[in-house]
């Protein structure tokens, strides 16, 4: 069961009436769609705003990505991928207005550039990246990057945007100033994280666990391995430490800056998604099989608490300013809210579709949520 989950976890059944199904690679066409704009009543202090459309009938399967939601603090806008709709939902916190923006077919992930304010959306359906102006919300360029693009990240200070291509040995590089696309040989990476201060890019191949460490300035690559079935990777920007989930082994690989020799933190279960609070040097690991979140002291490199949450937690988001952790419980279509100071769940919010990706906006205390089986996004307000 572990190997089946790990090898296929990029692919998840999407359904309005069945929130979790078998992971598979096929795509089933959707049928009727019902337009929806809901402001629903929920428990005190936690409100839900759903913007978009809701699928009415047929189950739908396809590619998912934990980077399907992101917040750009420089423009105060949240972006959430609507894969089936070929669009992204853009929420402007300055105006309170949310809108749907057409991009390419089957968008799966998004990154934002804090320098130029733009958003970059990976379109898996046609191998392109849509470039969205941060002020006008217009698509200003559509850049071909090749088949099977998957993950994307911006090195804003260096003016570079990096895109992985599953099944390809090339890493695609977009010049943020000119939109010129080039490539670098990098193995076969699926996930990537970037240390913004050193311009170091970590590239993970999830099936084999190969880790390529790319110098973004010289393009020199150092290669190592964290072992097979590695998934979920996060960078602590304050320390430069990389944490990588190992669902197949029930532990987390730790790669310190300047090192190619990983150490390991035992968690048990299936640690499939990671997040970090850089102010407290605390790492959070969602345990998909244990219905829990493991809390890791980043200084001592050990688990200090295990917090029960909802069924099948699959994604995490951290509000650093308010020391909150949000947990996407895909199996029961809910989000658990953890107080980081007490390591306790303070609220669980039921949704009408299963969440699989989230991004937190500390200033507005909003959480942007990508869900399976619905057209559009959900915004949670934790005030």
N, C-alpha and C positions, 0 to 999 in steps of 0.2 A: 504493500500500500504506500509506503514512503516513496519508493522509487517512481511509482506512477504519478504521485502528486508532484514531485520535484521536477520530473522531466517534462511535464505538461503544464506547469502552473501559469505560463503566460497565456494560456487559452482557457476561457471560462464560459460556460453556458449563460446566455443572457435571456431572461424571461420575466414577464410581468407577474405571472401567476406561479412561477417556480423560481425562487430567488437563488438557489444553488443547484447546479446540475453537474453532469460529467464533463470534465475538461476534454476538449477535442479541437481538431484543427479545421473542421469544415465550417462553412457559413451557410445558414439557412435564411432565406429571404423573409423579411417581416411582412405582415399583412396590414390590417387597418390601424390607423393611428388616431388618437383623440387629442386635440389641442387642450392644453391645461395651463392655467396660471392659478396657483393656490397660495393663500396665506392661511395656514392652519393653526388652530388653537392647540397649545401644548402645555406641559407643566410650567409653572411659574418660573421665570428667569431664563427660559430656553425656548426660543421660537424657531419655527421652520418656515422658510420661504422656498417654494419650488417653482422653477421657471422652465418651461419647455413643453414637452409632450409626453404622453404615457402610452406605451404599447398595449394594445387591447387583446392580442390573441397569441400568435405563433411564437414558440421559443426561438431564440436567435443566438447563434454562437459566433465567437470571433476573438480577435487578439485584444488583450488588455494590458495595461501598463500602470505601475504605481505612480508614474510621473504624469498621469492624465489630469492632474490639477496642480496649479501653482499660483502664488501671489507675488506681484511685483510691487515692492514697497515704494519704488521711485515714482510710480504713476498711480499708486493706490488702486490697482485693478487686479481682480481675480480672474483666472482663466480655467475653464473646465472643458475637457474634450467630450464631444458627443459623437462617438465613433459611427454609429449607424446613420446619423443624420448628415455626416460629412461637414460638421460644423464645430465651432467652439462657442461656449457661453461666456460672455465677457461681462463682469460686474464692476461698475465704476463706483467706488465707495465715496467719492467726492460728491456725486450727484444722486447716488442711490438707485441708479438706473441699470438694469440688466438687459442685454441684447444677445441675439444669436447671430453669429457671423459665419457665412459659408467659407470653407477652406477646401482642401482636397478630399478625395475619397478615403474613408476609413482612417481618420486621424487617431493616433494612439498615445502620443506624448507631447508635452509642451515644455519649453524653457523660456525664461525671460532674461533680458540684458538690462542690468541696472544702470548702465552708462547711456545707451541710446534709447532706452525705454521700450524697445521692440519685443514682441513675442514671436517665438519660432515654433511652428507646429509640424510634427512629423506625420506625413500622410502615408500610411502603409499600403493603401490601395493602388497608388500609382508611383511610389518611389520618389516623392517630392517633399520639400519643406516649404510651408507657407510662411511668409514674413509679414507680420502685422504691425502697423504703425501704432505706437503706444498712446498717441494723442487722438488720432482720428478713427482708430479701429478699422482702418482700411487695409486690405491685403495689398501690399506694395510690390511684392515679388513672389514668384513661385519657382523654386530652385530644384532642378533634378539632382538627386543624390544616389540613385541606384536602387535595385530591388531590395525588399525586406528591411527597410529602415525601421529602427525600433526605439532606441534611447537617444536622448539629446541633453546637452548641458552647455552652458555659456561660461567662458572665462572672460568676464566683462572688462576687466582691466587690460587684458591682452587683445581685446577686440576679436576673439575667436569663438566660434560655435562648433561643437563636435557632435557628430551623429554616428551611432553604431549601425551596422547592417548585419542582422542575423544571417548566418550561413556565408558571410563574406569575410575575407581576410583583410579588408580595407576599412580604415576609419576615415570618414568624410569630415573635411574641415571647411567651414564657411567663414570668409572674411566679413566681419560685421560692418565694415566701412564700405566695401565694394560689392558684397554678395557673390564674390567669386568662390567657386567650389573647387577644392583640390582634395587629394587623398593621401593617406599614409598607410603603409603595410603595418598591421597591428595584431595579426593572429586572427581570431574569430570572436570578437567581444560581443556581449549582449548588453551589459550594464556599464555605466561609467560614472565616476565622481571626480570633481576637480578641486584641488587645493588652491584657492584663489591667490594666496600670498606667494607661493612658490611656483605657480603655473604648472603643477604636476598633475597629470591625468592618470587615474587608475582605471584600467579596463578589464572587466571580468567576463570570462566565458563560463556560463553557469553550468553547463553539462560536465565539462572536464575539470572545472575549477582553476583553469589557467588564469594568471593575473599578470598583465603587462603594465609596467609603470613607465609612462611616457613623459619625458622632459618637453614641456610645451615650447621651450625656447630653442633648444638644440635638436629636438626630435629624436634624441637618443632613447632607446627602449631597454629597460631591464625586465627580465622575465622571471617569474617564480610561479608557485602553485600553492593553493590553499586546500587542494583535494577535491574530489568529484562532488557533484551536486551542491554547488554553492549558489545561494540566492539571497537577494536583499543586501544592499551595500549602502553604507552611509559614511560620510566624512565629518569628523569633528574639526571644523575650521579653526577653532582656537588652539588645538593641540597638533593638528595635522595627522591624527590617528584615523585609520580606516577600519571599520568593523564590517564583517561579512557573515551573513547567516549561512549555516550548514544544516539544512533541514534533514538531510540524509543521515546525519551523525548526531543531531541534537546538541550542537555546540556552535560557538561563534568564533571565527578566525579574527585575529587582531594583527594589523600590520602597522607598525610604528613608522614615522617619517624617517627616511634614510635607510630603512631595513628591508630585506627581502625574506626574512625568516619569520613566518607568522607564529604567534602563540595562540592559545585557544582558551575560551571560557566555556565551561560545561553548563548547559541549560536544561538538557533533556527536551523531549517533544520535537516539534517541527518549527524552529525559529525561522519564519519566512519573510518577515518585514522588520526593518530597524529604523529608529529615529533617535536623535540626540538633542539634549538640552545643553548647549555650549556654555551657558552661564554656570550651571551646576555640575558640569562634567558628568552627566548621567546619560546612560544609553538605555533605550527601551527596545525590547524584542517581543514581537507578537508571536505567540505559540499557537499555530493553527490547529494542532491536534489536542492541545491541553486547555483550549478556551481560556487563555491567560496571557498576561503580559509580564515578562521578566524584567526587573529593574536592576541595572548593572552600574556599580560604582566605577566610573572611568579611571579613577586614580588607582584603586586597588585591583581593578580588572576582575571583579567577582560579582555574582548575583547577590543582591542584598534584600530583595523582596520579590514575591510572585503574587500578582494581583488577578483574581478571577474576573473575567469579563464575559462578553456574550459568546455565541457560537461561531466558530471558525473566524477568528480575527485575522484579517489579511492586509491591513494597512494602518499606518500611524501618522499622526501629525502633532507637532509640538508648538504651543504658544509659549515662547521663552519669557515674554514680559510678565505673564500671569501664572507661569509654572503649571500649565495645564497640558495634559496629553489626551488626544482624541484617538479612539480605536474604532476602526471599521469592522463591525461584526457581520461578515458577508453571509454567514449561514442563517442568521435570523433577521437580517435587514434592520440593523440598529447601530447606533454609535454610543460607545461608553465614554464618559468623561472622567479622567483621573486627575485628582489633585496631586501634584508632584511633591508637595511638602509632606503630606500625610500618607502618600501611596495608597489612597483609597478611591474607589469609584464613587463619585458624588452625584452622578446622574446617568441614566441610560435613556436615549431618545430613539423611539421606534420610527422607522421610515417606511415608505411605500415601495421601496426597491432596495436591492442589496448594494451597499457601498463597497467600492474597491480602490478608491484613491481619494486623497484629501490634501488640502493645503490650508494652513492657519494664517489669519490676518490679525496680529496682536493689537493693532491700533483700534480697529473696529470690533474686535473680539468676535469675528466671523470665521466660519470654517466652510470652505468650498468643497463640495462632495461630488465625485463622479460615481454613477450607479449603473448597475446592470439592468437591462430590461426597461429603460425609460428613455425618452428623448428629452434632452435638456439636463439641467443640473439642479442641485439642491444647495441652498445656503443656510447654514445653521448659525444662529446668533446666541452666543453664550454670555449674556449680560444679566 
